Amino acid sequence: RNCAASDPVAYSLALRLLVAILSLPRLRMGLRAELGAFYPLLVLRCLEQQQPEQANVQAALGALQGLLVEPQLLVDLYVNFDCDLQASNLYERTVQVLSKLAHSYDADSDASKGGKAGPEAAATAAGIRKEALQCCLQVIAAVESWAKPIKDAALRASEADIGPSRPSQGPNFSSLPSMDRERDSSSNSLSSSTSNSAKGLSEAERLAAAKNTKELMAKGVNLFNTKGALKGVEFLMSQGLLESSPAAVASFLRNQHDQLDKTQLGELLGHHEDFAIAVMHAWIDSEPSMSSQAIDQALRRMLGGFRLPGEAQKIDRIMEKFAERYCKDNPGRFANADAAYVLSFAVIMLNTDAHNPLAERRLGKADFVAMNHQQTEEGLMVPVLPVAQLEDIYDRVVRDEIMVRGEISNRDFASSRTSTRNRLAAAMGWTSLLQPFKNLAGNNSSSRGGGKDMQAHRRYLQEMAEREVVRAAASGNVWCSASHPEHVRPMLQVGGPLLLQALSAAFTAAQDAASAAPLLAGLLQLAKLSGLLGLDRQCEACVGALAARCGVFDPASMGSPAESKQLAALQALLGLTAGPEAGFLGSSWVIILRCVSALDALKQELTRPLPVPTAPASKDASTSNPFSRMFQSMFGTGSVSSSSPTSPAGSGGGSGAAGTAVPRMSLPAGVDVSGDTLRDSMDGSKRPTIRDAPGAGLVMWAESAAGSVELERPYARSATLDGDAVVVFMRALCAISQEELEAAGIATSAAAAAGQTPVKPSAPINIATAATAARTSSPMPGAAGGPRLFSLQKVVECAYQNMGRIRLVWSKLWAVIAAQLVGASCHPHR
C-alpha cells in the first residue's frame, strides 16, 4: 500500500524504514528476496516514472544519499542482484536513473501533471538535478573506496619499478576468499554445459561468469523482443545458453515469459517453420492438465501467456494443436478433435468481435451457436456441444475478455472509446468550448473513478511484489556480503558510461569554474580508476570528455565564465599526468598530448604579428634606401628609425583593432603570471605580446610560470614511467608529431590547388643540432609557415631524458623514435 501511497509523508516513512533495514547488516541478512522486491518498488519506481512527483523524487534521492554513504551496501547490491540470473539489475538501474535525473530532469514533468510551472518549480527541479548529481559523485567515491586495495598494490608495484599489476585481461579472483552462499541454478533454463563449466571455480569467478551469462541472456532477450523471436533464440543457441531441442526452447520461453514480448512469443509459436511448430507443440504439451475444465477456460489459461498472432494460418496451427491436447485430457467430451477445433476457433472470433470497440455489428448468441455445428456421417448438422453449454461459453467470453495476463480489459476498452470520442471532439472544436464547463463541474467524476483506479494500481503493485519475491527466492534468500575488491571492475564497466554522461552534461551546464570544480574532481576520479582497472576505452572516454571542454580547439572569449571553465578543465587534464596514475593512462596519452600541441598552436597564432598593410610609396630617403626596404620585407615595419618609441623592441605587434596588443589584461581565475607576461626568455629576447582574442586567457596561463611547469610535466614525467608505459607514451608522442607534419602537407597541397605559391622548405633537420637544441631548451630550426615541429622537438627531448634506460627498454623506445625521425627527415619540408 505504501508503494502506491499518494501521501508524501507515508511514502517518506516507508523509505526511512527500508533504509533502516538496508543499513543494518543483521536485518538484511535474511531478507534478500524481500529487499530485492521493495527496493525497486519504493526507490526506483518513483525515479523511473516519466512524470514523477517532485516530493517523492526528493524523498527517494534523500534515501539514496543515505544508502550510498556505505560502499559495502552498493557492492552488495551488485553482487546479490546484478550477478544473479533470477534477479533484477538493481545497481545498474540505480546508476541509470541517477544519470537520467542529473542531466534531463526539468520542471515540465510536474507542470504536465497539474503542478505550477514557475520559478519555484524550476528551483525545485534544479535542486533535484543537484541531488542526483551528488548521488552520482557518491557512487564514484564508493567505488574508488572499495578499489583502494587494488590501487595501493598497483602504486606500490609502480614505485618499486617492477611494473604495475594492471588487470588488462580482467580481474584475478584466484587469491580471494570464497563466500559461504551457494547459488541454486536448477530453476533456470540454461544449458547444462554452462553449469558444468562453472564447477571448480572460486565464488568470485562464478559471480563474474554469472554476470557475463546474464548480460548475454539480456542481449538475447532484447533481440527476441525487438528484432524477432527467431533471431533471439538463434543468438542464445550460438552462445551455448540454450539447447537446440524444441523441449528446451519451450521450457526457456515458459520460464522467461515475464521478460519476453508476448506478441513476439505468439509469432514464434505460430511460425510455419518445422522447428517453430515443434516448439509450439512442446509449449502446449507442457501446459497444466486441462481435464475437468471447460474449453473456453482452458483456452483462456493458455492464451494468458502469449498474444495470438494476427494471421489466420498461424492461429489455425495453434488452435489445431490445442484441440488435440484438450481432447486428450478430456476423452469423450467431443466427438473428435475437429469439433474441438471448430469451437476453439469460434471462441477466438467471438472474443475479437465482442471486445473490439470499432465493430459495428456484434455477433449474437444464436449466430455463435449456429457457427458451432458439425456434419455427422449421416449428413445431419448437429452442435459440437449441447446448446446450453454453448450459450454459457458465449456469456462467459462476452462478459470477460480472453487476454494476456497482466492487462486490464475494461480500462483498455474504456480508454480506447474515450480516446476515439476525444479525437472526434477535438476535430469538431468542442474541446475548447467545453473546457469552462468542466472546471465548473468539479472533480466528482474523477473522485468516483479514482478509488477504483487506486485499488487496481495497488493490486498490480502487490502482484509485482509477490512475483519479485518469488523470483528472488528461487536462488536463495541469504544476503551475500561482498569482500573482493575486484568487483569494482565490472561495476565500473556497467556504470562508468552512465556516470560520465551525467558529469559531462552537468559540467556543460555549470555557470562558472567554482560550480564545475566537484564535477572535474569526479571526472578525474573516474578517469584514474578506469585506467587503474585496465578499462582503456572508458579511460579514453573520460580523458576525451575533459579534452573536449578544455577550450584549446574551441576557445571562449577573453575573461568570460566559459573561459574560466575551460582553463579549469585544462588544468585538470594536465593534472592526470602529475601522480603515479600517469602510468595507467594508456591510449589516453594521445588525447593529452594532442591538447598540449593544440595549445602551442594557439599560442603561436595569438603571438604571431598581424600583417601590416603596405604603405603607399614614398619618395623620402628612408623608403628609397635599399636597407630600409630590406628591413621592411624582413620585419613587416618601416625603417629602423621609424619604429615607435612606445613599442617594445622586437614585439612584432600588429596594428588595427583586430590586432591590438594587450600587455595587461584581466585573467581568468587560476592564472597568475606575476606581471611577467612579457618576461625575458632564456636567450634574452622579449616574448611577443598576446593579442586580445578568444583563447588569450589560456595562452597567458601557458606563458606564466605555473603554466609552463604544467605543460612541461607530461614530457618530464616520461622519465619516471615504467618500461611498458614509457613505450606507450612515446608512441603517442610520435603519433602527434606525425599529425603536425601531415597537417603541413595538407596545407601545402591546398595552397598548390588554389594557385598559391607554397612556402619554401627549410633546410634539412640535423639530428645532432636537434639534440643540442633539446638540451639547451632553444627552439628547433624551421621556417615560418612550414610544418610545426613542436612535438618532434619533444620526441628528441624525451629520448634524451630516457637514454639511461636498460637496453631492453631503450631498444623498444629507439624503434619507435627512429621510425619517426626517419619519416620526418623524408618529409617534403625537410
N, C-alpha and C positions, 0 to 999 in steps of 0.2 A: 504493500500500500504506500509506503513512504517513497518507493522508487517513482511512483506516479503522482506524488503529492504536489498540488498546486501551491501549497503554502510554503514560502521560502524558509520559514522558521523550522517547520517539521523536516524539510529537506536538509537543512543545515545540521540539525541534531542527528539525523541519520548518518550524515557524512562524518560527524565527530565520533559517533560510535564505531563506524567502520575504521577510521584512522586509529582509534584506540586499540582495536583488536589487531590491526596490522602492525602496529608499533611494538607490541609485546610478543616476543618470540614464543613464550609458553602458550599464549592464547591462539596464535595462528598455527601452532604445530599440528593440531588435529583437525583443522578446518580448511584444508586446502580446496576441497571441492566447493564449499560454500563461499569462500572468499573469491574463488575464480568465477563464481556466478554473480556475486553482488558488487564486485569491483567494477566490471563493465556497466552494470545496470545503474549504479549510483554515481560513478565518477565519469566514465567515458560516454555514456549515452547522452548525457546533458551537453557535453562538449562537442559531440559529433553531429548533433542535430543541425539542420540547415538554418533554422530560425530559433536559436536557444533564448531562454530568458536570461537577461543580464544578471539578475540577482543570483540565479542558480549557477551561472557560469563563474561568477566571482567566488561563490562558496566552494565550487569544485576545484578551482585553481588554488584557493587557500588550503584546501585539503591536500592537494598535490605538493604544495610547497612544504607542508609539514612532513609528508612522506619521503620526499627527495632529500631531506637532510641526512638520512641514513643510507650510505651506499650499499650496505648489506641488503636492504629491502629491495632496492632497484635490481640488483643482480639476482636476488631470489625470484623476483617476478619473471625475469628472463629464463632462469633455469627451470622453474616449476611449470611455466605455461608456454613460453615460446619454443622450448625444446621438447614439448610433449605433442605427439601426433593427435591426441584427442582433445586438446585444449586450444583456446583462442590465444593469439599472439598479443598478450596484454602489454608487454614492454613496447613492441613495435607500434601498437595502436596509440599508446600514451605519447610517444615521441611524435608520431604523425599528427595527432590532434593539437599538440602544443605548437608544432611548426606552423600548422594552418592558422591557428589563432594569432600567432605572433606577427604574421605579415599580411593577413587578409581579413581580420575581423573589423567590422565597422558598425556604425550606429543604424544603418539602414535595415538590418535584420529586426531590430527592436521596433523601428517605426512601422515596418510592414505588418507587425502583429498588433498594431493599435497603440504602440507607445508614442511618446512625444519625441520627435526628432528636433533637436536644437542643440545649443551649446552644452547643456547639461548631459544630454545623451552622447554627444561627441566626446566630452571629457571622460564619461564612463567607459566608452569604447577604447579610448586611448589608455585608460588605466588597465583594461583587460589585456590589451596588447602588451603593455609593460609587464604585467604579472606573468603572462605566458612566456615572454622573453626571459624573465627571471627564472622561470622553471627550466627553460632550455639551458641556461647557464648553469643551473644546479645539476642538471643531468651530466653536462660535460665535466663539472667538478667532481661529481660522484664517480664517474668512470675513470677519471685521472687518479683519484684517490685509491680506487680499487686496483689500478695498474701500477701502483708505487713499487711493489717488489720487482716487477719486470723492469721498470725504469731504473731503479737503483742498481740492479745487476748489470744492465747494459752499460750504464755510465761507468761503473767500476771496471768493467772489461775494457771500455774505451780508454779510460785513463791509464790502465795498466799496459796499453799498447799491445793487447793480444787480439784485437779485433772485436767489435761489438757482436753480441749474440742476437743478430737480427732475425726475427721469425718470418723470413720471406716465404717459406714454404708452409706456413701455418704454425700454430702453437704446438708445443711439445707437452703432452699430458702424461708422459711415462713416469715422471717423478712425483706426481701429485697423489695425495691420499684419496682413497675411494670413499664414496658416500655409503650410507647404511641402507638406502632405499632401493629396492628392485622394482623395475617397471614391468607391468604386465602388458604384453603385446598380443595377447590372444584375441582381443576384441577387434583389432584392425584387420584389413583385408590385404595386407601386403604379402608379397610372395615369400615363401619360406627361405629363399636364398638370402634375402635381406637380413632376416633374424639370425640365420646361421653365420653370416659374415660378421655379426656383432659379437659373437661369442669370443671369449678370450681377451677382450679389450677392457681397459680400465673404465671407470664410471665417467670420467671426463671425456674420454674418446667416444663412449657411447652417446653422450649428450651431443657432441659435435656431429656424430653420424646421424643422430635423430633429427637434429636441426637441418642438416643438409637434405635428408629424406623428406622432411616436412616442406622445405622450400620447393623441391621437385614436385611433391604432391600438389602444392598450391599452384604451381605453374601448369600442371596437367589439368587441374580443375578449372583454372582460368581459360585454358584452351577449350575445354569441354563447354564452358558457358558462353564463350564469345566467338570462337572460330568453328564450332561444330563438335558434336559428341564424338564422332569417329576420330577426329584429329586428337582430341584429348585422350581417348582410350589408346590410340596408337602410340602417343608420346609416353604414357605410363608404361606400356609394354616395352618400349625401346629402352627405358631406363631401368628395367628389371623390377619395377614396383608392382606389377600386375601380371598374373599368369595369363596365358593366351587361350585358356579354355573358357567356353561360354558360362559355365557354372561360376568360375572365379570372377568374371566380369559382372555377372548378375549379383553376386554377393557384395562386390565392391560398390555397385550402384545403390544397393539397398542400405549398406552401412553408411555411405557418404551422401545420402539423398538430401540431408539438410543443407549441404553446401552446393548441390548441383541445381542447375536451372531446370525447372520442371518441364518447360517447353522443349528444350534440347533433349531431355530424357525421353519424352514422348516421341520425338522424331527418331531417336535411336531405336526404340522398341518397335516402331512401325516401319523401319527401313526395309528395303527389298532384298538386300544382300543376305547371303546364306548365313554368315556369321551373326549379323544383327538379328535375323529370325531365330537363330539358335539361342541368342541371349534373351530374346523376348520369351521364348518357351521356358527357359530356365528361370526367368523372373516370375512368370505366372505359376510355374510349378512350385516355387518357394513361398508362395502366398500361404497364409494360415488356412486351416481347414474351412471349407465352405459348407459343410454339412449342417442341416437344420437351419439354414438361412434362406430367406427369400432372395430371388435372383437379383433384384434391384439393390438389396442391402449388400450382397457380396460384390456387386459391381461398384457400388459407392465406396466400399472399403478399398478395393483395388485401385480405383481411379483417384483416390486421395493421395497417392504417391507420385503421380505424374499427370501432365496435361495431355489429353488426346491430341494427336496431330490433326490438321485441318483437311488433309487429303482423304477421300473416301476409301481408297485402296488400302491405305495404312490402317485406318480404323477397321476395315474388313478383316485384315490379318489378325489384329489384336482381339477382336470380338470372336473370331473363329476359335482361337486357342482358349479364350475364356470360357466359351460354351462347352468345349471339350472337357476342361478341368471341372466345371460346375456339374456336368453330368456324371463325371467320375466320382465326385464326392456325394452326389445325391442321385443314386441309381433309382430309376422308376419315376422320377419327378416329371420328366419329359419323355415323349415317345422316342425321340432320338436327339442327337446333338444339333441337327439342323433347326429343330423347333426352338431350342435354347438360343441358338444364334440369331434367329429371326426376332425373338423377343428382346435380346440384348441390344440389337441394332435399333429396334423401335424405341427402347428406353433412351438411348443416346439422342435420337431425333426428337423425342418428346422433351427431354431436358433442354436441348438447344432452343426449341420453339417456345417453351413456356417461360424461359428466363432471358429471352432476347428482347431488350426494350424497343428495338426497331421493327419487330414483327407486327404486321398489320392484322393478320388473321390467325388466331390461336387454334391449335389442334384440339378438337373436342374429345370427350371421353368415348363417345360412340365411334369416332374415327380411329382412335387408338385401339379399341377392341377389334375393329374391322381389319386393321393392319396385321394383327397377330392371329391370322388364320392359316392353316396348313392343309394341303390336299392329302387325303388318305389314299390308300391303294384302290379303294372303290370309286375314287373320283369325287368324294364329298369334301367340302371345305369345313373344317372344324377348328375351334380355337385351340391354341397351343396349351393353354391353361383354362381352368374354369373362368367364366366371365367375371364372377365376383372377385377372384384373385387378380385378374387383370385390372379391374376398376380400383382395387386397393393400391396396386402398383402405380396407377395413374395419379391417384390422390397424393401418394407419398412423394412422387417426383415433382408434381406441381407445387406442393407445399414447401419442400426442402430441395434446393438445387444440389445436384451432384457436382462437386467441385474439389479442387485440390485442398488438402488440409492446410489450415492457417489463413485462408481467405474468408472474408465476410461477405456473404452473398447479398443480403438485404442492403447493406451500406453501399456496395458497388452498384447495385441496381438503382437505388435512390440517387446516388451521386451522378450516375450516367443520365438519368432522366432530368435531374436538376441542371446539369451542365448543358443538356440539349435545350431546355427552356431558357436558360440564361443567354445562350448564344443567339437564340431567336429574338429574345427581348432586346439584346444589345444591337442586333441588326436593325430592329424597328425603332430604336431610340427611346425605349421605355425605361431603360435602367436609370438614366439621369432624371427622368420625370418622377420616378417612384422613390428616389433616394430621400427626399424630405419626409415622406410619409413613413419610411422605415425607421427614421430616427424618432418620430413621434410614437411609433408603436411600442418602443421599448424592447427589452430582451426576453419577453415571456416565452416566445417560441424557442429561443436558444436555451433558456434555462430548463425547459421541459425536456429537450433532447440532450442537454449537456450531461445530465446524470447518467443516462444510458450509455453515452459515449465514454464517460469516465469509467463506468463499471466494465465496459468491454475492454478498454485500454488496460485496466488493472488485471483483468483475467488474462489478457495477452502477455503482460509482464510476468504474471505468476507462472504461466506455462513456459515462458522463456527461461525463467529462473530454474524451474524444475528440470528442463532439458539440459541447461548448463551444468547443474549439479550432477545429474546422472552421467553426462558426458565426461565431466572431470573425474568423477568417482570411478569410471571404468579403468583408469590407470593408477588407482590408489588414492588414498585420502591423507597421505602423510606428507607434510611440508618438508622440502629439502632445503637445508641451509648451505649455500654455496661457500666454497673455501678455496677455489682455484682462481688465481689472478688472470689466467689465460682466457677466461670467459669474456674479457673486455674486447678481445679482437672481433669475434662475431657480433658482439653488441654494437661495436663501432661501425662495422660493415653495414648493419641494418639502420642504425640511427644517425650515422655521420652525415650522409647526404641531406637528410631532413633538417638536421641542426644547422648545417652550412647554409641551406636555403633560407632559414629563418634569420640567421645572423646577418647574411648578406643583404636581405631586404630591409632589415632594421637599420643597418649602417647607412644604406642609401637614403632612408627616410629621416635619419638623425639631423638635428638642426645645426649642431656645431661639434667641434672636436671633443668637448667635455662630455657631452651625452654619448658620443661614439666610443669613448675610452673603454668601457666594460665590454663592448662588442668586439673591439680589436683584441682585448685580452682573451675573450672566448675563442676567437678565430686562431690566435696564436696557440692556445692550448690544444685546439682540435688539430691544427697542422702538426705540432710537435708529437702529439700522441699517435697520429696516423703514421708519421714517419717512423716512430719508435716501434710500432707493431707491424711494420712492413707493408702497410696499405699504401703503396706508391701512388696509385691513381687518386685515392682520396686526399693524400697529402698534396699532390699536384693541384687538385681542385681547390683546396684551401689556400695554397700559395697563389694560385691564379686569381682567386677572389680578392686577395689583398693587392695583387699587382694591377688588377683592373680598376682599382679605386685609389691608386697612389698618384694619379694625375700626370705621369710622365708622357703618356700618349695623348691625353686629352686634358691639358691643364686648365684650371679655372682662372678667373680674373684675379688680379693682384689685390690682396687684402680682404677677399671675400671669405665668408664662413666655409664655403666649399673648398677653398684653398687650404684652410687650416685642417680640414678633414683629410685632404689629400696628403698633406705633409705628415699627419699622424699615421696614416696608412703606410707611407713610405718608410717612416722610422720603424714601424712595427715589422715591415717586410725585411728591412736590413737587420732588425733585432733577432731574426731567426738564425742568423749566422754567428751570433755572439756567443752562445752557450755550447756545451758539448753535444747538443742535439743536432748541430750542423752536420755531423757525420751520418745522419739518417735521412737527409733531405732527398738523396737520390736524384731522380729526374727533375725535381723541382729546382735544381740549380740553374737549369736553362732559363726558367722564368725570372729568377732573381737577377741573374747576370744580364738578361735582356733589358730589364728595367734600369739597371745601372748604366748600360750602354745608351739607352734612350735618354736618360737624364744628362749624360755627357753631350749627346747630340743637341738636346735642348739648350744646354749651357753654351755650346758653340754658336747656336742660332741667335741667342739673345745677346751675346757679347760680340757678334760679328758686326763690323762697321757697315752701316747702310750706304748704298751707292749715292754719291753726291752728284746732282745734276751738273752737266757740263756747262761752265760759264761761257758767255759769248766771247768771241775772240777779241783780245785787247792788243793794242799796239804799244803798250808800255814796255819798259825794258825787262820787267820781271818775266812776263809771259813769252817774250821773244827770246829769252835766254834758254838755250837748249838744256841747261842743268835744271831750270825750273820746270820745263816740260817733263824732264825725266822724273823729278820728284812727284810731279802731279800724277804721272802714269803709275808710279810705284805705290804711292800712299793715298791717292784719291784726294789730295788737297791742293792748295795753291803753292806758291813758292815757300821756301823755308821761312823767309822773313815775314810772310803774310799770315802766319799762324797766330791765332788769337791768344793773347796773354792769359786769358781766363781759362783756356782749355788746357788740361794736363797733357804733358807731352806724351806722345805715343798712345793716347787713349783711344784713338780711332773712332770716336763717337760721331755719328751722322748728324744731320740737321733735319729740321722739319718736325711736325707734330708727331708723326709716327715713330720717329727715332729719337725722341727727347731722352737725354741721359738722365738717370735718376741715381746720383751718387748716394742720396739718402732717401729712403722710402720706408713706409710703415711695413713691418714684417709680420707674418702670421705667428700665431702662438707657437712657442718652442724654438724659435730661431734667435740666436744670439751671436751676432757677428762681432760684437765688441768694437764697433767702429772701424773694423779693418777690412771692409768690403773691397777697398782699393789698396790693400796692403801690398808690399813688395813681394814679388815671387822670389824663388831661390836664386834666380840669376840676376836679381837686382832690378828687373823691369817692373813697371806698373801693370797691374791686371786691368783689363779693359772694363769699361763701365757697362752695367746691365741695363738694358732698355726696359721701359715700363710696358710690359706685355703679359699676356696670360702665361703663367709659369715662372714669373720673375721671382716670386717668393721661394719656390723650390730651388731655383738656381742660386739665390742668395744664401739659402741654408747650405747648399752644396759647397759654396765658396767659403763658408765660415769654418772656423777651426774644428768645431764639433762635427759639422757635416763632412768635412774632409776625412776625419777619422772613421766615421761610419761608412763612408763609401769605399775606403781602402780595406775595411775589415774583411769582407768576403775573400779578397785575394790574399791578405796576410794570413787568414785562417787556414789556407790550404796547407801550410807547413805543419799544422797540428792535427790534420786529418789522418786517419789510419790508411793502410795501404790500398784497400779497395775503394774507400770513399774518395781519396785524392785522385784516383783514376777517373771516377765518375765526374768529379768536379772538372778535371782537365778536359774531358770530352765535351762537357757542356760549354766551357770557355772557348774551345776551338770551334764549336758549332756557332756560337755568337760571333766570333771573328769571321767565320765564313759568311755569315749573313751580312755583315758590314761590307765585305769585299764584293759580294754578289749584288748588293744594293747599288754600289758604284757602277757595276757593269750594266745594270738595268738602266740607270740614269744616262749612261753614255750612249746606249742603243737608242733610247728615246730621243736624245738630242740629235743623233745622227738621222733618225727618221724624220725629225722636224726640220731638217736642213740647217741645224746649228753646227757650229764648229766645236767639236769636243775638246775638253781640256787636255792639254798636252801632258803625257805621262811624265812622272817624276823620274828621278834617277833610280837605278836598281837599289833595292834594300840590301845593305850589308849586315849580315847576321852578327858579326863582331861589333859593328857600330851599334846595332840594336841592343846587344847585351851591355855594352858600355853605357848606353843611354838609360837602360833599366836600372843599372847600379847607381847612376848619378841622378836619377829621377828627372832627367831632362827629356823634353819631348822628342819623339822619333821624327826623323826627317820625312817630309812628304809635302806635296804641292797642294796649294789651296784649290778646292774643287775636285780633288782626286778621291780615292777611297778612304774611308775612315779607318784609322789604324789603332783606335783606342784599345780594343780587345786583343789585337795582335801584339801590342806592346805589353799588355797584361799577361799574355801567354809567355812571353820571354821573361818577364819579371817573376812569374810563378815558377817557371822552370829553373831559374837561378836560385830561388828560395828552397826548392826541393832537390837540389843536386846532392845533398847529403844523405838521401835515402839509400837503403840497402839495394844491392844490384837487382834483385828480383823485382822490386817495386819500380826502380828507376828505368828498367828495361821496358816495362809496360807504359810508363809515362812517356818515355822518349819515342815509343812507337806512335803515340798519339800526337806528340808535339812535332816530330819530324815531318809527319804527313801534312800537317797544317802549314809549316814553314815552307815546305817544298811547293805546296799549292799556292801560297802567297807569292813566292818568287816567280812562279809561272803566270801570274795574273797579268792581264793586258796593261795595267797601270804600273808595271814593275819599274 
